[in-house]
Amino acid sequence: ARSSSSDMPYSRLMLKMVPVRAHSGICLQGHMGVGCGRGEKNEPMTAYLGMVPGSVKTTGAAYARAAKLAQERPLIRSVYASIYDNKEPQVVVRELMTRTLKDEIV
């Protein structure tokens, strides 16, 4: 039985729309971000796509660099947790928005 588009994971739905996507102005990273926001996990999305979007690799590199320099980067840490640790997006956003305020100007 064929599944309807409402039953299909977002990443698969986007691949079915390749001709539309080419003209939509939304890049692969954008689709990955929307999928993550919907709660889809990194590994199944990249496995299905057959590639890892550059933003996923960049997030890992930025997280590693911040750790090496012992710098606190809450946004990088949060995106990393969502992508690599499969942390729920709602939890990540809640933690970011409710963290203790402090001066972050370097």
C-alpha positions in Angstrom: 0.0 0.0 0.0 1.2 3.5 -0.8 1.5 5.9 2.0 0.1 9.4 1.7 2.5 12.4 1.9 1.2 13.1 5.5 2.6 9.7 6.6 6.0 10.2 5.0 9.0 11.6 6.9 9.8 15.1 5.9 13.1 14.3 4.3 11.5 11.7 2.0 8.7 14.2 1.1 11.3 16.8 0.1 13.1 14.3 -2.2 9.9 13.7 -4.0 9.7 17.4 -4.6 13.2 17.8 -6.1 12.0 19.8 -9.2 10.1 22.1 -6.9 12.9 22.3 -4.4 15.3 23.4 -7.1 13.3 26.6 -7.6 12.1 27.1 -4.0 15.2 28.8 -2.7 15.5 26.3 0.1 18.8 24.5 0.3 19.5 21.0 1.6 20.6 22.5 4.9 17.3 24.3 5.2 15.4 21.1 4.7 17.6 19.4 7.2 16.9 22.2 9.7 13.2 21.9 9.2 13.4 18.1 9.6 15.3 18.5 12.9 12.7 21.0 14.0 10.0 18.5 13.4 11.8 16.0 15.6 13.4 13.9 12.9 16.8 12.5 13.8 20.1 13.3 12.1 21.2 9.8 11.2 18.0 8.6 9.5 17.7 11.8 7.5 21.3 11.8 6.3 21.2 8.0 5.6 18.1 8.5 3.4 19.5 11.5 1.7 22.8 9.7 1.0 24.8 12.6 2.1 25.6 14.8 5.1 24.6 18.5 4.6 27.5 20.9 5.1 25.8 22.5 8.0 25.9 19.3 10.0 29.7 19.0 9.5 30.2 22.7 10.3 28.2 22.4 13.5 30.5 19.6 14.6 33.6 21.5 13.7 32.4 24.7 15.5 31.5 22.7 18.6 35.0 21.0 18.6 36.7 24.4 18.1 34.7 26.1 21.0 35.6 23.1 23.2 39.3 23.3 22.3 39.3 27.1 23.1 37.3 26.5 26.3 34.7 29.0 25.1 31.0 28.8 26.0 28.9 29.0 22.9 25.3 28.3 23.9 23.9 28.4 20.4 26.5 26.1 18.9 26.2 23.8 21.9 22.4 23.7 21.5 22.4 23.0 17.8 25.1 20.3 18.3 22.9 18.7 21.0 20.0 18.6 18.7 21.9 17.2 15.7 24.4 14.8 17.3 22.9 13.9 20.7 19.3 13.7 19.3 18.1 16.1 21.9 14.5 17.2 21.3 14.3 20.7 19.7 11.7 21.9 22.2 14.0 21.0 25.1 16.9 22.7 23.4 14.9 25.9 22.8 13.5 25.9 26.4 17.0 25.5 27.8 18.3 28.4 25.7 15.5 30.7 26.5 15.5 30.0 30.3 19.3 30.0 30.9 20.8 32.5 33.4 21.4 35.8 31.8 25.0 37.1 31.7 27.1 39.5 29.8 28.4 37.8 26.7 30.3 40.6 25.0 33.9 39.7 24.5 
